[in-house]
Amino acid sequence: MIQYEKFTLENGLRVLVHTDESTPMAVVNVIYDVGARDENPEKTGFAHLFEHLMFGGSINIPEYDEPLQMAGGENNAFTTNDLTNYYCQLPAENIETAFWLESDRMLSLAFDSKSLDVQRKVVCEEFKEHYINKPYGDAWHKMRELAYTVHPYRWMTIGKELRHVEEATLQDVKDFFYKHYTPINAILVVAGNITVEQVKELSQKWFGPIPSGTKYNRQLPVEPRQTAPKMMEVKASVPLDALYKCWHIYPRLDKRYYVTDLITEILSGGGSSRLFQALVKEKQLFSNIDCSHYGSTDAGLLSITGKLVKGVKMKDAEAAVMEEIVRLQQEGISEQELQKVKNKTESMMAFEDMSVMNRATNLAMYELLGDADLINKELEMYQAVTREELLNESRAIFDESNCNTLYYYSDN
């Protein structure tokens, strides 16, 4: 059991405290309820741009990294389609430095055109390097656009088009900040060698005076049920042909999410998994193959992706993948195989919980989903999954009319 206490400041900031006296360190994690799905379709990439801007100086602190390093700390951040997370770890006795730094950037960024120009350039270079110039870099841009018709998951966190970030103005950036980066839209998790009293005092001192802001009410279009298979072909200068197949799955809080997660583990969780054994090792059709999903808050995608061995025909490779899926749909799995993936999931969760940083991040994420106590309930959800549920879901998900396929051909 992971113990924690929770309280809320008057300005709406939710604070969770997890005490662990076995470490000399403390983690301060701030999660904002904003991701790429909350962007204007004509101005995408902003949530990710902010991940960079938040390190470019806040209203009273020109340089974020230096004071933290002086206090023996380190920090990082990440953005997804669903959320933005900033975290730092430092010796517990210096924890006030993290409160000072995080509260100042929640209060307001520096907002000068120089900082925006610098970070815009960084993000644009990242876009070019990873999504335009890198082999297969545009595959997920194309797949998302193919699979989603109305939901904002149809663009990636980096943004839909490079020009959206290139054309971002200082006013655009300010508007986005004051809409989303406020106490009422944030969760603060403090974990490590600290006490609840200490965190209450520091939270009140540093975050208490910040105006609460307006609660952002998300009203996103619901993706309609897909009723016919979709298909796209791409030719590019890549080393090998690649196959991408995606199926729509369930939101993160749906009970069937856990069934789906175990299906991905059965098909592709390591060297003994079905797809690897059959298609990489035995038939030698793929040089690698993977089955995964993003764990997204709203209804997401389950994907099977693989690079073909040179000379293998795309239709043959795809037929072999579908053969494995049909086998799962017809025969299901044995109790032994199910227990094996459950045990693996349990050990992965236990390993993750060893780090105080991961515990803090998970508490923040579960609180954002609406129930921090999921951190202690999730294992039961996985353990409760039955063979029958796996069989039924494999039939429901891998329905032909729910499928999106991208053939990515090498023009070499």
VENQUILIN-V639226 format. One record per pair of residues at least 6 apart in sequence whose ideal C-beta (glycine too) atoms are under 8 Angstrom apart, sorted by sequence separation. I is the first residue (numbers start at 1). J is the second residue. D is the distance in whole Angstrom. If there is no record, write none. Layout:
i=I j=J d=D
i=I j=J d=D
This chain:
i=8 j=14 d=5
i=9 j=15 d=7
i=39 j=45 d=7
i=57 j=63 d=6
i=58 j=64 d=7
i=61 j=67 d=7
i=68 j=74 d=7
i=78 j=84 d=8
i=79 j=85 d=8
i=109 j=115 d=8
i=131 j=137 d=4
i=132 j=138 d=7
i=148 j=154 d=4
i=154 j=160 d=8
i=159 j=165 d=6
i=250 j=256 d=5
i=251 j=257 d=7
i=267 j=273 d=6
i=268 j=274 d=8
i=270 j=276 d=7
i=271 j=277 d=8
i=279 j=285 d=5
i=280 j=286 d=5
i=294 j=300 d=5
i=308 j=314 d=7
i=352 j=358 d=5
i=353 j=359 d=6
i=366 j=372 d=5
i=371 j=377 d=8
i=8 j=15 d=7
i=39 j=46 d=5
i=57 j=64 d=7
i=68 j=75 d=6
i=77 j=84 d=7
i=78 j=85 d=6
i=90 j=97 d=7
i=130 j=137 d=6
i=131 j=138 d=6
i=147 j=154 d=8
i=249 j=256 d=8
i=250 j=257 d=5
i=266 j=273 d=7
i=267 j=274 d=5
i=268 j=275 d=5
i=279 j=286 d=5
i=280 j=287 d=7
i=293 j=300 d=6
i=294 j=301 d=7
i=366 j=373 d=7
i=6 j=14 d=7
i=7 j=15 d=6
i=36 j=44 d=7
i=39 j=47 d=6
i=56 j=64 d=8
i=77 j=85 d=6
i=90 j=98 d=6
i=249 j=257 d=7
i=265 j=273 d=7
i=266 j=274 d=6
i=267 j=275 d=5
i=268 j=276 d=7
i=280 j=288 d=7
i=293 j=301 d=6
i=366 j=374 d=4
i=6 j=15 d=7
i=36 j=45 d=8
i=38 j=47 d=7
i=55 j=64 d=5
i=77 j=86 d=4
i=144 j=153 d=6
i=145 j=154 d=6
i=190 j=199 d=5
i=280 j=289 d=6
i=293 j=302 d=5
i=308 j=317 d=5
i=353 j=362 d=8
i=363 j=372 d=5
i=366 j=375 d=5
i=6 j=16 d=5
i=54 j=64 d=8
i=55 j=65 d=7
i=65 j=75 d=7
i=76 j=86 d=8
i=77 j=87 d=7
i=88 j=98 d=5
i=131 j=141 d=7
i=144 j=154 d=5
i=145 j=155 d=8
i=250 j=260 d=6
i=279 j=289 d=6
i=292 j=302 d=8
i=293 j=303 d=7
i=352 j=362 d=7
i=5 j=16 d=7
i=6 j=17 d=8
i=36 j=47 d=5
i=64 j=75 d=8
i=75 j=86 d=7
i=76 j=87 d=6
i=144 j=155 d=6
i=249 j=260 d=5
i=291 j=302 d=7
i=292 j=303 d=6
i=306 j=317 d=7
i=4 j=16 d=5
i=5 j=17 d=5
i=35 j=47 d=5
i=36 j=48 d=7
i=75 j=87 d=7
i=76 j=88 d=8
i=144 j=156 d=6
i=291 j=303 d=7
i=363 j=375 d=6
i=4 j=17 d=6
i=34 j=47 d=6
i=75 j=88 d=4
i=88 j=101 d=8
i=190 j=203 d=8
i=276 j=289 d=6
i=290 j=303 d=8
i=291 j=304 d=5
i=362 j=375 d=5
i=4 j=18 d=4
i=74 j=88 d=7
i=75 j=89 d=8
i=88 j=102 d=8
i=141 j=155 d=8
i=275 j=289 d=5
i=290 j=304 d=7
i=3 j=18 d=7
i=73 j=88 d=5
i=74 j=89 d=6
i=141 j=156 d=6
i=188 j=203 d=7
i=275 j=290 d=8
i=289 j=304 d=7
i=290 j=305 d=5
i=306 j=321 d=7
i=2 j=18 d=7
i=3 j=19 d=7
i=73 j=89 d=6
i=74 j=90 d=8
i=86 j=102 d=7
i=140 j=156 d=6
i=275 j=291 d=6
i=289 j=305 d=7
i=290 j=306 d=7
i=359 j=375 d=8
i=73 j=90 d=3
i=289 j=306 d=4
i=304 j=321 d=6
i=72 j=90 d=6
i=73 j=91 d=8
i=273 j=291 d=8
i=288 j=306 d=6
i=71 j=90 d=5
i=72 j=91 d=5
i=141 j=160 d=8
i=188 j=207 d=7
i=287 j=306 d=8
i=288 j=307 d=6
i=68 j=88 d=6
i=71 j=91 d=7
i=286 j=306 d=4
i=287 j=307 d=5
i=73 j=94 d=7
i=268 j=289 d=7
i=286 j=307 d=6
i=287 j=308 d=7
i=55 j=77 d=7
i=68 j=90 d=7
i=72 j=94 d=6
i=226 j=248 d=6
i=268 j=290 d=5
i=286 j=308 d=6
i=287 j=309 d=6
i=54 j=77 d=7
i=71 j=94 d=4
i=225 j=248 d=8
i=268 j=291 d=4
i=285 j=308 d=7
i=286 j=309 d=6
i=73 j=97 d=7
i=183 j=207 d=6
i=267 j=291 d=4
i=268 j=292 d=7
i=285 j=309 d=6
i=73 j=98 d=7
i=131 j=156 d=7
i=223 j=248 d=7
i=284 j=309 d=6
i=51 j=77 d=5
i=71 j=97 d=4
i=286 j=312 d=8
i=51 j=78 d=7
i=70 j=97 d=8
i=71 j=98 d=8
i=131 j=158 d=6
i=183 j=210 d=5
i=264 j=291 d=5
i=279 j=306 d=7
i=285 j=312 d=5
i=51 j=79 d=5
i=130 j=158 d=7
i=182 j=210 d=8
i=183 j=211 d=8
i=184 j=212 d=5
i=185 j=213 d=6
i=263 j=291 d=8
i=264 j=292 d=5
i=50 j=79 d=8
i=68 j=97 d=6
i=182 j=211 d=7
i=183 j=212 d=5
i=184 j=213 d=5
i=264 j=293 d=6
i=275 j=304 d=7
i=349 j=378 d=7
i=67 j=97 d=6
i=68 j=98 d=7
i=132 j=162 d=7
i=182 j=212 d=6
i=183 j=213 d=6
i=184 j=214 d=7
i=185 j=215 d=7
i=349 j=379 d=6
i=48 j=79 d=5
i=127 j=158 d=5
i=182 j=213 d=2
i=184 j=215 d=5
i=185 j=216 d=5
i=275 j=306 d=8
i=285 j=316 d=7
i=286 j=317 d=7
i=47 j=79 d=5
i=54 j=86 d=6
i=126 j=158 d=7
i=127 j=159 d=7
i=181 j=213 d=8
i=182 j=214 d=7
i=261 j=293 d=7
i=285 j=317 d=5
i=289 j=321 d=8
i=51 j=84 d=6
i=67 j=100 d=8
i=68 j=101 d=6
i=260 j=293 d=7
i=346 j=379 d=6
i=50 j=84 d=7
i=67 j=101 d=6
i=128 j=162 d=7
i=261 j=295 d=8
i=345 j=379 d=8
i=51 j=86 d=8
i=123 j=158 d=8
i=127 j=162 d=5
i=178 j=213 d=7
i=179 j=214 d=8
i=285 j=320 d=5
i=180 j=216 d=6
i=268 j=304 d=8
i=346 j=382 d=7
i=47 j=84 d=6
i=64 j=101 d=6
i=179 j=216 d=6
i=267 j=304 d=7
i=283 j=320 d=6
i=345 j=382 d=5
i=346 j=383 d=8
i=124 j=162 d=6
i=127 j=165 d=7
i=264 j=302 d=6
i=279 j=317 d=8
i=61 j=100 d=8
i=263 j=302 d=7
i=61 j=101 d=6
i=342 j=382 d=6
i=64 j=105 d=7
i=124 j=165 d=6
i=279 j=320 d=6
i=342 j=383 d=6
i=123 j=165 d=5
i=124 j=166 d=6
i=260 j=302 d=6
i=278 j=320 d=7
i=279 j=321 d=7
i=36 j=79 d=7
i=58 j=101 d=8
i=61 j=104 d=5
i=252 j=295 d=6
i=342 j=385 d=7
i=35 j=79 d=6
i=36 j=80 d=7
i=37 j=81 d=5
i=60 j=104 d=5
i=61 j=105 d=8
i=249 j=293 d=6
i=252 j=296 d=7
i=253 j=297 d=8
i=35 j=80 d=5
i=36 j=81 d=4
i=37 j=82 d=6
i=59 j=104 d=6
i=120 j=165 d=6
i=251 j=296 d=8
i=252 j=297 d=5
i=279 j=324 d=7
i=35 j=81 d=5
i=58 j=104 d=4
i=120 j=166 d=7
i=251 j=297 d=7
i=252 j=298 d=8
i=275 j=321 d=7
i=278 j=324 d=6
i=35 j=82 d=4
i=58 j=105 d=4
i=60 j=107 d=8
i=240 j=287 d=7
i=251 j=298 d=5
i=338 j=385 d=7
i=35 j=83 d=5
i=59 j=107 d=6
i=62 j=110 d=7
i=120 j=168 d=6
i=251 j=299 d=5
i=252 j=300 d=8
i=34 j=83 d=7
i=35 j=84 d=6
i=58 j=107 d=7
i=59 j=108 d=4
i=250 j=299 d=6
i=251 j=300 d=8
i=275 j=324 d=6
i=338 j=387 d=6
i=33 j=83 d=7
i=34 j=84 d=6
i=58 j=108 d=7
i=59 j=109 d=7
i=249 j=299 d=7
i=250 j=300 d=8
i=274 j=324 d=6
i=32 j=83 d=7
i=54 j=105 d=5
i=58 j=109 d=5
i=59 j=110 d=6
i=248 j=299 d=6
i=249 j=300 d=6
i=31 j=83 d=6
i=32 j=84 d=5
i=57 j=109 d=7
i=58 j=110 d=6
i=116 j=168 d=7
i=248 j=300 d=8
i=249 j=301 d=7
i=335 j=387 d=7
i=338 j=390 d=7
i=31 j=84 d=7
i=32 j=85 d=8
i=56 j=109 d=7
i=57 j=110 d=4
i=248 j=301 d=6
i=249 j=302 d=5
i=274 j=327 d=8
i=334 j=387 d=8
i=31 j=85 d=5
i=32 j=86 d=8
i=56 j=110 d=7
i=116 j=170 d=6
i=247 j=301 d=7
i=248 j=302 d=8
i=274 j=328 d=7
i=333 j=387 d=6
i=30 j=85 d=7
i=31 j=86 d=8
i=54 j=109 d=7
i=57 j=112 d=8
i=246 j=301 d=4
i=247 j=302 d=5
i=332 j=387 d=6
i=29 j=85 d=7
i=30 j=86 d=5
i=53 j=109 d=6
i=246 j=302 d=7
i=247 j=303 d=8
i=332 j=388 d=8
i=29 j=86 d=7
i=30 j=87 d=7
i=113 j=170 d=6
i=116 j=173 d=6
i=246 j=303 d=5
i=267 j=324 d=7
i=333 j=390 d=6
i=29 j=87 d=4
i=57 j=115 d=6
i=112 j=170 d=8
i=245 j=303 d=7
i=246 j=304 d=8
i=332 j=390 d=6
i=333 j=391 d=8
i=28 j=87 d=7
i=56 j=115 d=4
i=111 j=170 d=6
i=244 j=303 d=7
i=245 j=304 d=5
i=332 j=391 d=4
i=27 j=87 d=6
i=28 j=88 d=5
i=56 j=116 d=8
i=244 j=304 d=8
i=245 j=305 d=8
i=27 j=88 d=7
i=243 j=304 d=8
i=244 j=305 d=5
i=267 j=328 d=7
i=27 j=89 d=5
i=28 j=90 d=8
i=53 j=115 d=7
i=56 j=118 d=7
i=111 j=173 d=7
i=243 j=305 d=7
i=266 j=328 d=7
i=329 j=391 d=7
i=332 j=394 d=8
i=26 j=89 d=7
i=53 j=116 d=7
i=56 j=119 d=5
i=111 j=174 d=6
i=242 j=305 d=7
i=243 j=306 d=5
i=25 j=89 d=6
i=26 j=90 d=6
i=242 j=306 d=7
i=25 j=90 d=7
i=26 j=91 d=7
i=242 j=307 d=5
i=243 j=308 d=7
i=263 j=328 d=8
i=329 j=394 d=5
i=25 j=91 d=6
i=26 j=92 d=4
i=53 j=119 d=5
i=111 j=177 d=8
i=241 j=307 d=7
i=242 j=308 d=7
i=328 j=394 d=5
i=329 j=395 d=5
i=24 j=91 d=6
i=25 j=92 d=6
i=28 j=95 d=7
i=52 j=119 d=4
i=240 j=307 d=5
i=241 j=308 d=4
i=266 j=333 d=6
i=24 j=92 d=6
i=109 j=177 d=6
i=152 j=220 d=6
i=240 j=308 d=6
i=23 j=92 d=8
i=26 j=95 d=5
i=108 j=177 d=8
i=151 j=220 d=6
i=152 j=221 d=8
i=240 j=309 d=8
i=325 j=394 d=7
i=329 j=398 d=6
i=28 j=98 d=4
i=49 j=119 d=7
i=52 j=122 d=6
i=151 j=221 d=6
i=153 j=223 d=8
i=240 j=310 d=6
i=328 j=398 d=8
i=28 j=99 d=7
i=49 j=120 d=7
i=52 j=123 d=6
i=81 j=152 d=7
i=150 j=221 d=4
i=151 j=222 d=7
i=241 j=312 d=8
i=243 j=314 d=6
i=266 j=337 d=7
i=26 j=98 d=7
i=30 j=102 d=5
i=81 j=153 d=6
i=150 j=222 d=8
i=151 j=223 d=4
i=269 j=341 d=6
i=297 j=369 d=7
i=150 j=223 d=6
i=241 j=314 d=6
i=245 j=318 d=8
i=325 j=398 d=5
i=28 j=102 d=6
i=49 j=123 d=5
i=149 j=223 d=7
i=150 j=224 d=7
i=243 j=317 d=6
i=270 j=344 d=8
i=48 j=123 d=7
i=81 j=156 d=8
i=106 j=181 d=6
i=148 j=223 d=6
i=149 j=224 d=7
i=223 j=298 d=8
i=243 j=318 d=6
i=266 j=341 d=6
i=269 j=344 d=6
i=30 j=106 d=7
i=81 j=157 d=6
i=105 j=181 d=8
i=106 j=182 d=7
i=223 j=299 d=6
i=241 j=317 d=8
i=245 j=321 d=7
i=262 j=338 d=7
i=265 j=341 d=4
i=80 j=157 d=6
i=106 j=183 d=7
i=45 j=123 d=7
i=79 j=157 d=5
i=220 j=298 d=7
i=243 j=321 d=7
i=147 j=226 d=8
i=262 j=341 d=5
i=265 j=344 d=7
i=106 j=186 d=7
i=262 j=342 d=7
i=265 j=345 d=7
i=45 j=127 d=8
i=147 j=230 d=7
i=262 j=345 d=7
i=146 j=230 d=5
i=261 j=345 d=8
i=102 j=188 d=8
i=146 j=232 d=5
i=318 j=405 d=7
i=142 j=232 d=6
i=142 j=234 d=6
i=314 j=407 d=5
i=95 j=190 d=8
i=139 j=234 d=8
i=302 j=397 d=6
i=314 j=409 d=7
i=138 j=234 d=8
i=95 j=192 d=8
i=138 j=236 d=8
i=95 j=194 d=6
i=147 j=246 d=5
i=92 j=192 d=6
i=136 j=236 d=8
i=92 j=193 d=4
i=106 j=207 d=7
i=135 j=236 d=8
i=143 j=244 d=6
i=147 j=248 d=7
i=92 j=194 d=6
i=135 j=237 d=7
i=136 j=238 d=6
i=89 j=192 d=8
i=95 j=198 d=8
i=99 j=202 d=5
i=103 j=206 d=4
i=107 j=210 d=5
i=135 j=238 d=4
i=139 j=242 d=7
i=143 j=246 d=6
i=301 j=404 d=8
i=99 j=203 d=7
i=102 j=206 d=8
i=103 j=207 d=5
i=106 j=210 d=6
i=135 j=239 d=6
i=139 j=244 d=6
i=96 j=202 d=6
i=99 j=205 d=7
i=100 j=206 d=6
i=136 j=242 d=6
i=95 j=202 d=7
i=99 j=206 d=4
i=103 j=210 d=7
i=99 j=207 d=7
i=48 j=157 d=5
i=47 j=157 d=7
i=48 j=158 d=6
i=96 j=206 d=8
i=41 j=152 d=7
i=44 j=155 d=5
i=48 j=159 d=7
i=45 j=157 d=8
i=39 j=152 d=7
i=45 j=158 d=6
i=46 j=159 d=8
i=37 j=151 d=7
i=38 j=152 d=7
i=41 j=155 d=8
i=45 j=159 d=2
i=37 j=152 d=4
i=44 j=159 d=4
i=45 j=160 d=7
i=36 j=152 d=7
i=37 j=153 d=6
i=39 j=155 d=8
i=44 j=160 d=4
i=49 j=165 d=6
i=253 j=369 d=6
i=44 j=161 d=7
i=252 j=369 d=6
i=253 j=370 d=7
i=46 j=164 d=8
i=36 j=155 d=6
i=41 j=160 d=7
i=45 j=164 d=5
i=46 j=165 d=8
i=49 j=168 d=7
i=36 j=156 d=7
i=39 j=159 d=8
i=44 j=164 d=5
i=45 j=165 d=4
i=53 j=173 d=7
i=258 j=378 d=8
i=262 j=382 d=7
i=36 j=157 d=4
i=43 j=164 d=5
i=261 j=382 d=7
i=35 j=157 d=7
i=42 j=164 d=7
i=46 j=168 d=7
i=36 j=159 d=8
i=45 j=168 d=8
i=50 j=173 d=8
i=258 j=381 d=5
i=262 j=385 d=6
i=49 j=173 d=7
i=258 j=382 d=5
i=266 j=390 d=8
i=43 j=168 d=7
i=46 j=172 d=7
i=50 j=176 d=7
i=255 j=381 d=7
i=258 j=384 d=8
i=259 j=385 d=5
i=46 j=173 d=7
i=50 j=177 d=7
i=258 j=385 d=6
i=263 j=390 d=6
i=262 j=390 d=7
i=43 j=172 d=6
i=46 j=176 d=5
i=259 j=389 d=5
i=263 j=393 d=6
i=50 j=181 d=7
i=259 j=390 d=6
i=263 j=394 d=6
i=256 j=389 d=8
i=260 j=393 d=6
i=259 j=393 d=5
i=263 j=397 d=7
i=256 j=393 d=6
i=260 j=397 d=7
i=38 j=180 d=7
i=153 j=296 d=7
i=153 j=298 d=7
i=34 j=180 d=4
i=33 j=180 d=7
i=34 j=181 d=7
i=151 j=298 d=7
i=153 j=300 d=7
i=32 j=180 d=6
i=151 j=299 d=8
i=153 j=301 d=8
i=249 j=397 d=6
i=32 j=181 d=6
i=248 j=397 d=8
i=247 j=397 d=5
i=34 j=185 d=7
i=247 j=398 d=6
i=33 j=185 d=5
i=247 j=399 d=8
i=32 j=185 d=6
i=33 j=186 d=7
i=32 j=186 d=5
i=33 j=187 d=8
i=147 j=301 d=6
i=248 j=402 d=6
i=31 j=186 d=7
i=247 j=402 d=5
i=30 j=186 d=6
i=31 j=187 d=5
i=247 j=403 d=6
i=30 j=187 d=7
i=246 j=403 d=7
i=247 j=404 d=7
i=30 j=188 d=5
i=31 j=189 d=7
i=143 j=301 d=8
i=245 j=403 d=6
i=246 j=404 d=5
i=29 j=188 d=7
i=30 j=189 d=8
i=245 j=404 d=7
i=246 j=405 d=8
i=28 j=188 d=7
i=29 j=189 d=4
i=143 j=303 d=8
i=245 j=405 d=5
i=28 j=189 d=8
i=29 j=190 d=8
i=244 j=405 d=7
i=245 j=406 d=8
i=27 j=189 d=8
i=28 j=190 d=6
i=29 j=191 d=7
i=243 j=405 d=8
i=244 j=406 d=4
i=27 j=190 d=7
i=243 j=406 d=8
i=26 j=190 d=7
i=27 j=191 d=5
i=192 j=356 d=5
i=243 j=407 d=7
i=244 j=408 d=6
i=26 j=191 d=7
i=27 j=192 d=5
i=191 j=356 d=5
i=243 j=408 d=7
i=26 j=192 d=4
i=191 j=357 d=8
i=241 j=407 d=8
i=242 j=408 d=4
i=25 j=192 d=5
i=26 j=193 d=6
i=241 j=408 d=7
i=25 j=193 d=7
i=26 j=194 d=5
i=191 j=359 d=6
i=192 j=360 d=8
i=241 j=409 d=5
i=23 j=192 d=6
i=24 j=193 d=6
i=191 j=360 d=4
i=241 j=410 d=5
i=13 j=183 d=4
i=23 j=193 d=6
i=190 j=360 d=7
i=238 j=408 d=7
i=240 j=410 d=6
i=12 j=183 d=5
i=13 j=184 d=7
i=16 j=187 d=7
i=18 j=189 d=7
i=20 j=191 d=6
i=189 j=360 d=5
i=229 j=400 d=5
i=239 j=410 d=6
i=11 j=183 d=4
i=12 j=184 d=4
i=14 j=186 d=8
i=15 j=187 d=8
i=16 j=188 d=7
i=17 j=189 d=8
i=18 j=190 d=8
i=19 j=191 d=8
i=20 j=192 d=6
i=21 j=193 d=6
i=189 j=361 d=8
i=191 j=363 d=7
i=229 j=401 d=6
i=234 j=406 d=7
i=236 j=408 d=7
i=238 j=410 d=5
i=11 j=184 d=7
i=13 j=186 d=6
i=14 j=187 d=5
i=15 j=188 d=5
i=16 j=189 d=5
i=17 j=190 d=5
i=18 j=191 d=4
i=19 j=192 d=8
i=20 j=193 d=7
i=228 j=401 d=5
i=229 j=402 d=8
i=230 j=403 d=8
i=231 j=404 d=8
i=232 j=405 d=7
i=233 j=406 d=8
i=234 j=407 d=7
i=236 j=409 d=8
i=237 j=410 d=8
i=239 j=412 d=7
i=9 j=183 d=7
i=13 j=187 d=8
i=14 j=188 d=7
i=15 j=189 d=8
i=16 j=190 d=7
i=17 j=191 d=7
i=18 j=192 d=8
i=19 j=193 d=8
i=189 j=363 d=5
i=227 j=401 d=5
i=229 j=403 d=5
i=230 j=404 d=5
i=231 j=405 d=5
i=232 j=406 d=5
i=233 j=407 d=5
i=234 j=408 d=5
i=235 j=409 d=5
i=236 j=410 d=7
i=237 j=411 d=6
i=238 j=412 d=8
i=13 j=188 d=6
i=15 j=190 d=7
i=19 j=194 d=6
i=189 j=364 d=4
i=226 j=401 d=6
i=229 j=404 d=7
i=230 j=405 d=7
i=231 j=406 d=8
i=232 j=407 d=7
i=234 j=409 d=7
i=235 j=410 d=8
i=236 j=411 d=6
i=237 j=412 d=7
i=19 j=195 d=7
i=226 j=402 d=5
i=229 j=405 d=7
i=231 j=407 d=8
i=233 j=409 d=7
i=235 j=411 d=5
i=17 j=194 d=7
i=19 j=196 d=7
i=187 j=364 d=5
i=38 j=216 d=7
i=189 j=367 d=7
i=226 j=404 d=8
i=17 j=196 d=5
i=38 j=218 d=7
i=187 j=367 d=5
i=37 j=218 d=8
i=187 j=368 d=6
i=17 j=199 d=5
i=34 j=216 d=7
i=33 j=216 d=7
i=37 j=220 d=6
i=15 j=199 d=7
i=15 j=200 d=8
i=15 j=203 d=5
i=13 j=203 d=7
i=5 j=196 d=5
i=15 j=207 d=8
i=7 j=200 d=7
i=9 j=203 d=6
i=13 j=207 d=5
i=9 j=204 d=7
i=11 j=207 d=7
i=11 j=208 d=7
i=13 j=210 d=8
i=9 j=207 d=6
i=10 j=208 d=7
i=9 j=208 d=6
i=11 j=210 d=6
i=13 j=212 d=8
i=11 j=211 d=7
i=12 j=212 d=5
i=11 j=212 d=4
i=12 j=213 d=8
i=10 j=212 d=8
i=11 j=213 d=8
i=12 j=215 d=7
i=81 j=294 d=8
i=80 j=294 d=8
i=82 j=296 d=6
i=83 j=297 d=8
i=81 j=296 d=6
i=82 j=297 d=4
i=80 j=296 d=8
i=82 j=298 d=8
i=147 j=404 d=4
i=146 j=404 d=5
i=146 j=406 d=7
i=37 j=298 d=7
i=143 j=404 d=7
i=143 j=406 d=5
i=142 j=406 d=6
i=89 j=356 d=8
i=139 j=406 d=6
i=89 j=357 d=6
i=139 j=408 d=6
i=87 j=357 d=7
i=136 j=408 d=6
i=87 j=360 d=7
i=87 j=361 d=7
i=85 j=361 d=7
i=85 j=364 d=7
i=85 j=365 d=8
i=83 j=365 d=7
i=83 j=368 d=6
i=29 j=357 d=8
i=27 j=356 d=6
i=27 j=357 d=5
i=25 j=356 d=7
i=29 j=360 d=4
i=28 j=360 d=8
i=29 j=361 d=6
i=23 j=356 d=6
i=27 j=360 d=4
i=31 j=364 d=4
i=29 j=363 d=8
i=30 j=364 d=8
i=31 j=365 d=7
i=29 j=364 d=5
i=33 j=368 d=6
i=20 j=356 d=5
i=31 j=367 d=8
i=31 j=368 d=6
i=18 j=356 d=8
i=20 j=359 d=8
i=18 j=359 d=6
i=18 j=360 d=7
i=18 j=363 d=6
i=16 j=363 d=5
i=16 j=364 d=7
i=2 j=353 d=7
i=16 j=367 d=6
i=14 j=367 d=6
i=16 j=372 d=6
i=2 j=359 d=6
i=4 j=363 d=6
i=2 j=363 d=7
i=6 j=367 d=8
i=6 j=372 d=7
i=4 j=372 d=7
i=2 j=375 d=5
i=2 j=376 d=6
i=1 j=376 d=5
